[in-house]
Amino acid sequence: MKAGVFEKAWKVLLEYYDQQVGIDWKWQALDCAMTKAPLGGEATGPSPVDRGKSGTKRSLLTDCRGAPISVVVTAANTHDKKVALSTIDSIIVARPEKVVYRLHHLCLDKGYDYEDVIEGVLERDYILHLKRRGETEVEVEKKHPARRWVVERTHAWHNKFRRLLVRWERKVEHYEAMIHLASVLIIYRLTLAT
């Protein structure tokens, strides 16, 4: 686990995916998901949605097809906004520079509607797509199709690996290694599917 074998495998396969299919940097989506951690351990805390039981949170950034390009693990009681920028900064492969014909869009939900997050995302050269808190849903003609659902789907793919659905590892490195291994398998399947 200390050697980071699964993380290196994730990076190598993501580079292969980029060569064969191409990481779709144009549209990216970021969101968090909480899982139970009954044994506690590093990067766990009381879950705000599970009566204060021990839990952990995965912050995930994906490309347009749902390929995981960054994952950060924190305690369940860590607010989403506190890990948003660190998730963007920990992209496992080099992100290409933004140019006129290669714009980078980032889709977020209302949980990230805070000025420091918005400023940080804009500083990182993203075009931000964010629903504002307190706004009512208004039927308008959409310019773009829905894009944020891909991160939800990738969270569901991660949860299909039973080792990630409930965290039994007390050390965060062990849990992260399982996430990296699951990400390798997800990217491999996406590469075969396209």
C-alpha positions as a printed NumPy array, in Angstrom:
array([[  0.   ,   0.   ,   0.   ],
       [  2.829,   2.412,   0.81 ],
       [  4.368,   1.851,  -2.623],
       [  1.188,   3.193,  -4.227],
       [  0.934,   0.319,  -6.705],
       [ -2.814,   0.732,  -7.298],
       [ -2.47 ,   4.508,  -7.649],
       [  0.287,   4.015, -10.243],
       [ -1.876,   1.469, -12.066],
       [ -4.761,   3.968, -12.058],
       [ -2.5  ,   6.651, -13.534],
       [ -1.051,   4.314, -16.194],
       [ -4.489,   3.073, -17.258],
       [ -5.87 ,   6.625, -17.306],
       [ -3.004,   7.648, -19.626],
       [ -3.779,   4.627, -21.833],
       [ -7.483,   5.611, -21.799],
       [ -6.452,   9.128, -22.832],
       [ -4.438,   7.756, -25.778],
       [ -7.094,   5.296, -26.954],
       [-10.346,   7.157, -26.248],
       [ -9.31 ,  10.579, -25.001],
       [-10.138,  12.025, -21.602],
       [-13.052,  14.374, -22.223],
       [-11.742,  17.413, -20.361],
       [-14.432,  19.659, -21.845],
       [-17.097,  18.597, -19.341],
       [-16.177,  17.458, -15.838],
       [-18.364,  16.809, -12.815],
       [-17.545,  16.755,  -9.107],
       [-19.547,  15.449,  -6.155],
       [-19.184,  13.648,  -2.83 ],
       [-20.654,  10.389,  -1.548],
       [-20.734,   9.076,   2.01 ],
       [-20.281,   5.489,   3.102],
       [-20.432,   3.763,   6.462],
       [-17.232,   3.056,   8.381],
       [-18.314,   0.947,  11.373],
       [-14.766,   0.36 ,  12.626],
       [-13.8  ,   4.039,  12.492],
       [-10.163,   4.845,  11.865],
       [ -8.353,   7.546,   9.934],
       [-10.439,  10.008,   7.883],
       [-13.721,   8.969,   9.495],
       [-16.19 ,  10.985,  11.512],
       [-19.818,  11.164,  12.595],
       [-22.103,  10.965,   9.583],
       [-24.661,  13.791,   9.421],
       [-27.101,  11.549,   7.527],
       [-26.743,   8.353,   9.563],
       [-27.549,   9.394,  13.165],
       [-23.928,  10.286,  13.912],
       [-22.542,   6.824,  13.184],
       [-18.988,   6.613,  11.907],
       [-18.613,   7.279,   8.198],
       [-16.279,   8.427,   5.469],
       [-16.696,  10.597,   2.381],
       [-15.321,  10.221,  -1.155],
       [-14.957,  13.382,  -3.215],
       [-14.824,  12.387,  -6.873],
       [-14.038,  14.254, -10.093],
       [-14.896,  12.601, -13.422],
       [-14.641,  13.392, -17.102],
       [-17.682,  13.552, -19.38 ],
       [-17.884,   9.755, -19.724],
       [-17.551,   9.08 , -15.998],
       [-13.876,   8.106, -15.862],
       [-12.574,   8.917, -12.363],
       [ -9.693,  11.406, -12.644],
       [ -9.421,  12.436,  -8.988],
       [-10.556,  11.071,  -5.614],
       [-10.069,  12.51 ,  -2.12 ],
       [-11.154,  10.688,   1.068],
       [-12.217,  12.625,   4.189],
       [-14.345,  12.188,   7.279],
       [-18.104,  12.046,   6.743],
       [-18.638,  15.267,   8.704],
       [-16.335,  17.288,   6.393],
       [-18.334,  19.792,   4.37 ],
       [-18.251,  19.27 ,   0.596],
       [-16.905,  22.767,  -0.014],
       [-13.779,  22.048,   2.045],
       [-12.629,  19.253,  -0.277],
       [-13.779,  20.625,  -3.64 ],
       [-10.6  ,  22.495,  -4.548],
       [ -8.277,  19.807,  -3.176],
       [-10.11 ,  17.26 ,  -5.349],
       [ -9.546,  19.424,  -8.427],
       [ -5.893,  19.959,  -7.477],
       [ -5.227,  16.233,  -7.045],
       [ -6.068,  15.193, -10.61 ],
       [ -3.978,  12.067, -11.179],
       [ -2.766,  13.027, -14.695],
       [ -1.667,  16.359, -16.14 ],
       [ -4.634,  18.507, -17.125],
       [ -4.132,  20.209, -20.507],
       [ -4.089,  23.979, -20.569],
       [ -7.288,  25.757, -21.465],
       [ -7.258,  27.257, -24.945],
       [-10.008,  28.845, -27.002],
       [-11.037,  25.602, -28.698],
       [-10.583,  23.498, -25.532],
       [-12.652,  25.034, -22.759],
       [-13.062,  23.215, -19.456],
       [-16.544,  23.153, -17.919],
       [-17.186,  21.983, -14.345],
       [-20.625,  20.922, -13.119],
       [-21.42 ,  21.209,  -9.393],
       [-24.564,  20.946,  -7.285],
       [-25.923,  23.459,  -4.748],
       [-23.698,  22.092,  -1.969],
       [-20.75 ,  23.939,  -3.531],
       [-22.447,  27.343,  -3.786],
       [-19.927,  29.279,  -1.668],
       [-17.838,  32.256,  -2.744],
       [-14.463,  30.678,  -1.871],
       [-15.274,  27.572,  -3.929],
       [-16.531,  29.639,  -6.865],
       [-13.425,  31.856,  -6.814],
       [-11.114,  28.824,  -6.553],
       [-12.8  ,  27.061,  -9.469],
       [-12.617,  30.182, -11.643],
       [ -8.935,  30.666, -10.731],
       [ -8.326,  27.158, -12.078],
       [ -9.682,  28.198, -15.51 ],
       [-13.017,  26.395, -15.413],
       [-16.337,  27.577, -16.771],
       [-18.571,  26.875, -13.792],
       [-22.061,  25.382, -14.021],
       [-23.609,  25.64 , -10.57 ],
       [-27.149,  25.728,  -9.312],
       [-27.482,  28.51 ,  -6.751],
       [-28.956,  27.927,  -3.298],
       [-32.384,  29.441,  -2.8  ],
       [-33.224,  29.592,  -6.499],
       [-36.508,  28.046,  -7.505],
       [-36.664,  25.666, -10.426],
       [-37.786,  27.529, -13.514],
       [-38.554,  25.853, -16.795],
       [-36.092,  27.332, -19.256],
       [-34.683,  26.072, -22.488],
       [-31.405,  24.412, -21.628],
       [-28.326,  25.297, -23.649],
       [-26.576,  22.031, -22.782],
       [-27.819,  18.554, -21.841],
       [-27.517,  17.446, -18.224],
       [-23.87 ,  16.684, -17.428],
       [-23.591,  16.236, -13.646],
       [-25.242,  12.815, -13.548],
       [-22.044,  11.091, -14.738],
       [-20.359,  11.628, -11.366],
       [-23.393,  10.105,  -9.643],
       [-23.149,   7.103, -11.942],
       [-19.437,   6.698, -11.175],
       [-20.215,   6.793,  -7.444],
       [-22.72 ,   4.01 ,  -8.095],
       [-20.052,   2.063,  -9.99 ],
       [-17.692,   2.483,  -7.03 ],
       [-20.4  ,   1.271,  -4.655],
       [-20.88 ,  -1.887,  -6.738],
       [-17.488,  -2.953,  -5.392],
       [-18.513,  -4.337,  -2.007],
       [-15.18 ,  -3.349,  -0.523],
       [-16.092,   0.327,  -1.064],
       [-19.762,   0.204,  -0.122],
       [-18.884,  -0.17 ,   3.57 ],
       [-15.415,   0.842,   4.69 ],
       [-13.845,  -1.829,   6.898],
       [-10.257,  -0.529,   6.665],
       [ -9.033,   1.513,   9.614],
       [ -6.113,   3.032,   7.709],
       [ -7.06 ,   5.55 ,   5.053],
       [ -4.239,   4.345,   2.759],
       [ -5.829,   0.902,   2.554],
       [ -9.24 ,   2.342,   1.696],
       [ -7.719,   4.666,  -0.907],
       [ -5.903,   1.689,  -2.464],
       [ -9.256,  -0.096,  -2.894],
       [-10.714,   3.06 ,  -4.508],
       [ -7.739,   3.22 ,  -6.882],
       [ -8.179,  -0.445,  -7.811],
       [-11.902,   0.102,  -8.458],
       [-11.039,   3.144, -10.58 ],
       [ -8.653,   1.004, -12.639],
       [-11.456,  -1.478, -13.358],
       [-13.942,   1.29 , -14.2  ],
       [-11.536,   2.93 , -16.654],
       [-10.694,  -0.454, -18.195],
       [-14.406,  -1.127, -18.79 ],
       [-14.915,   2.36 , -20.261],
       [-11.966,   1.809, -22.611],
       [-13.45 ,  -1.466, -23.846],
       [-16.922,   0.029, -24.246],
       [-15.83 ,   2.849, -26.555]])
